[in-house]
Amino acid sequence: MAIMFSSEVIKEYRKAKRLTLAELSEGICDITTLRRIEKGDRAPSVYVFRKLMSKLGLAPNKFYASVASKEEIAFFNLYYEIEALVMNRRFDEAHDRIAELEMKEQALSKKENGKIREQLVLVQVCNISQGKNNDANERIRALKYAIQLTLPNFNESKIPEYMLSYEEVSLLNMLAVAYQSIKGKVNGIDILFGIKESMDKHYFDEYEKSRGYTLTLLNLSTALGFAHRHAESLRMSNIGIEQCVKHKRLRLLPNFKFNKACALFFQGGQGSHEVAKLAIEAIFALRNNEDFEAAQSRQGMAEKILGVAIPF
């Protein structure tokens, strides 16, 4: 794939979206810095470029070859190691590595402003906190602080207007989940619909969009189901299944299938072949992925609520 100069890419897509320098640079760098980057007078750091491209809805590695320092490579290697531990629900191990990641971030911040890296660290801290089901109010405070690092004027009612980076999408999803447990379902659902609307508006690159989009759709289909809004839950589940297959993001596919089974069941599909088929496929896939905790939970729901006997 051809490599384009970052200055050309940023300026071209900023203008295509009719954004001012101030609108794009907010929470990332000052206007003067962005102006110099667009003129080619200054090369952005890997962190700044990554955030600018993400807010434009583009995949940074498609457009820019960045030469990272040894320290930056070590930071990202550890970051992705922690991310993998979180995805595999090994939260205690992930927690044990966070202090080391914070030390690397602080060392790098002595050379360059570190609010973007700090947000990266906090994404994993909040992921671990959610996974361990820590106090929801504490999670909300931490999440809002992390979001405001790059969206300093953050307002929940304005989420559809924001150009959200992948990290901001992740943090907002966690915020919606935390609200679900203490403020009721409507607030969390509104946040999730806001994220979806923002991504529908602002993302150019469909594959890059799918990273946070599938997570948002899954949380939305789940929250709508718990709110007894089953027709909407079914619609979000169907979109999510389509996205997972289209972009090969198959890790979340079993959860969408189970949500779809529940939505169909509560819309009069009791005892139907499709409900049973979707539930069984979902549980089998979760077991195959070694997500045994989720598989056991879904099996209990399938048998007690959906009336589906799991044949294995």
N, C-alpha and C positions, 0 to 999 in steps of 0.2 A: 504494500500500500504506500502511495506517495506521501512524503512528509511535507507539510506546508509550514511556512513560518508562522509562529504564534501570533505575531502582530497582525498579519493578514486575516487569520481566522477570527480572532477576537473582534476586530473592527468590523469585518464583514457580517458576522452573525449578530453583533450588537445593533448594527444599523438595520438589519433585516427585521429585527424585533422592535425597532423604533425606540430603543432605549438610550437614555442619556448616559454620559460617563458617570454621573453621580448615582444613577439607579443601579448600574451594574457593579460599581466599585463598593457600594454600601456594605459594610461589615467585612470587607476583604482587604482593601488597601485604599489609600487616599486617591483623589481624582488625578492629582499630578502624576502619581506613579502609573495609573492606568493609561493616561495620555501618553506618557513616555514609552510604555509597553507597546501601545498601538502604533506609535511612530517608528518602532524598531530601535529606539535609543536605549532600551533597557530590557534585558531578558528576565522574565518572571521566574521566581523560585518554583520548584516543583509543587509546593503547597498552594501558592497563589494561583498558578496556572490551572491546577486541578480543580480548585474551587470556582474560578471564573468559568471554566468550560462546563462544569457540572451545573452551575446556575443557568447557563445557556442551553442546558439539556443535551449536551454533547459528550461523547466519550473522549477524554483527553488523549489516550494513547493512540487514537486514530490520526491525530493531527500534529503531534509534537514529540520529538525525541529529546527528553530531558536528561542531562548528565547529573545524576545525583551523587552526593558525597558519600563516603564510606559510612559516616554517621547517619545520614538519611536512609541509606539502604538498610542499616541495622535497625533503625526505628521501624521502617515498614515491614521488615521481616518479622519482628516481634509482634507488631500490630496484627498481621495476618495470622500469626500463630495463635494469638489470643482469640481472634475472631473464629478460627476453626474450633478451638476448645469450646467456645460459647455455643456454636452451631451444633456441637455434639453433646451439649448440656453438661459439660465437665466444668461446672461453675467454680468449684473450689480451686481447681488447677488454674483456671483463667485468673481468678482473684489473686493467686500467689504471684502471677507474672505482671500484674498491673503496676506495682511499685517500681519495677525495673523499667517499664515503658514510660512512666512519669519521670524517672531520672534521665532517660534519654531525651525526652521532650524538653526538660529544663536545661539540659546542656546545649541543645540546639537553639533554645530561645535566647541564650546569651549572645548569639550571633545575629538573630533575626526575630522580629516579633512573632510570638508563638500562639496567637489565639486560635488559628486554624488547626494547628497540631493539638492544642489543648482540647479543642472540640472533638478531634479524632479519639483522643484518650477517653474523654467523657462518654462517647458513644459506647465504648466497651464497658466502662464502669456502670453505666445505666443498663446495658444489656444484662450484665451479671446481676445487678440489683433486681431487675424484673424477673430473671430466671429463678432467683432465690426467694422471690415473692416478699421482698422487704417492704417496710411500711410505705403505703401509697403516697402519703403526704410528703414524706422525705424524697421519694422518687420524683414527685411533681416539682419540688423546689430545685432539685439537681437538674432535671430536664429543662426547666425554664432558663436556668443559668446557662446551660450549654447552648440552647437555641439562641439566646441573646448575644452570645459571642459573635455571631455572624449576622443575626437579625436584631440589631440593638433596639429597634422600635417594635418588637414583636407584639402582635395583637391577634388573639385567636379568631376574631371575627373577620380578619383580613387575610387569612391563609390562602384563599383562591387567587389573591393578587400577587403573592410572592413568587419569585423564581427560586425554587427550592433545589438545593444540592442534595445528593444522595444521603449525606450525613444528616441534613435537616429533615429529610423525609423519614429516616430511621428514628430520630429523636421525637418527631411529632407522632409517629405511630406508637411509640412507647408512652407518650403523654396521653394519647387517647385511651390506651389500655389502662393506665393508672386512674384516669378519670372514671372509667367504667366501674371500678371497684368502690369509689367513694361518693361520686356525684350522681350516680344513675347513668343510664345508657344514652340519653339524648345528647349530652355534651360530647361524649366520646364519638358518637356517630357523626355529629356535625363536623368535628375535627377531621375525621377520616374522609368524609365527602369533600371537605375543603382541600385536602391533599390531592385527592383524585382530580378535582377540577383544576387545580394548579398544574398538575402534570399533564393533563389533557391540553391545556393552553400553551404551555411553555416548552415542552420537550420536542426537539427536532428529531433526535436519534431514537428510533423505536426500541432498539436493543438496550440502549442505556436507560431509557425510560422503564423498561421492564424490570430492572433490578429492584426498584422501590415500589413499583406499581403492583406487582404480584403480592407483596407483603401487605400493602394497603388494601387491596381487594379482599385478601383473606381475612384480615381483621374486620373489615366492613361486613363481609358476608356472615362472619361469626356474630358480631355485635347485633346485626339486624335480626338474626335468628333468635337470639336471646330476648330481643325486644318484640318478638312475635310478628315481625314484619317479613313474613316468609316469602312473599312474591319478590320483594326487593333482594332478599338474601339469595334466592334462586338466580336472579339476574346477575348479581355480582359473582356468584359461584361459576356460572357459565362463562362469563367474561374471563374470570381467573383461569379456568381450565383451558380456554382458548389461548391465553397468554403463555401459560406454562408450556403447552405443546409447541406453539409457534416459535418461542425463543429458547426452548430446551431448558427451562427452569423447572425441572421435574421434582425437586425436593419438596415443594409445597403442594404438588398435584394431589397426593392422597387426602390432604386436609380439605381441599376444595371438593373432592368427590364425596367426602363424608358430609360436608355442609350441604351439598346438593341433595344427598339422600334425605337429610333431616328436613330440608325445605319442601321436598316433594311429599314426604310423609305427612307433614302438618298441613298440606294443601289437599288432603284427601287421598294420598297414595298409600294408605295403610295396607300392608299385605301385598303390595305390588312387586313384580319381578325386578323392575328397575331399581327400586329402593334397596332391595336385598343385594342385587348385583353391585351397586355402587358402594354400599357399606362393606361388603366382603372384599372387594378390590382394594378399598382404602386401607383396611386393617392388614391385609396381606402385604401391601406395599410398605406400610410403616414397619412391619416386622422385618421385611426384606432389607429395609434401610437401617435396621438395628435400632429403631426408635421405639423400644419396647414399652416405655412408660406411656407414650401417646397411644400405641396400639392397644394396650390393656385398658386405658381409659375409654377409647372409642368402642372397644368390644363390649364393655359394660353398658355403655349407652345403647349400642345396637341391640343387645339382648333385652335390656330392661325397658327401654323406651320405644324403640322401633319394632321390637318383636322379631328380630332377625337372629336366627341361630347361626353361629359361626362354625363352619365344618372343619376346623383345624385347631 
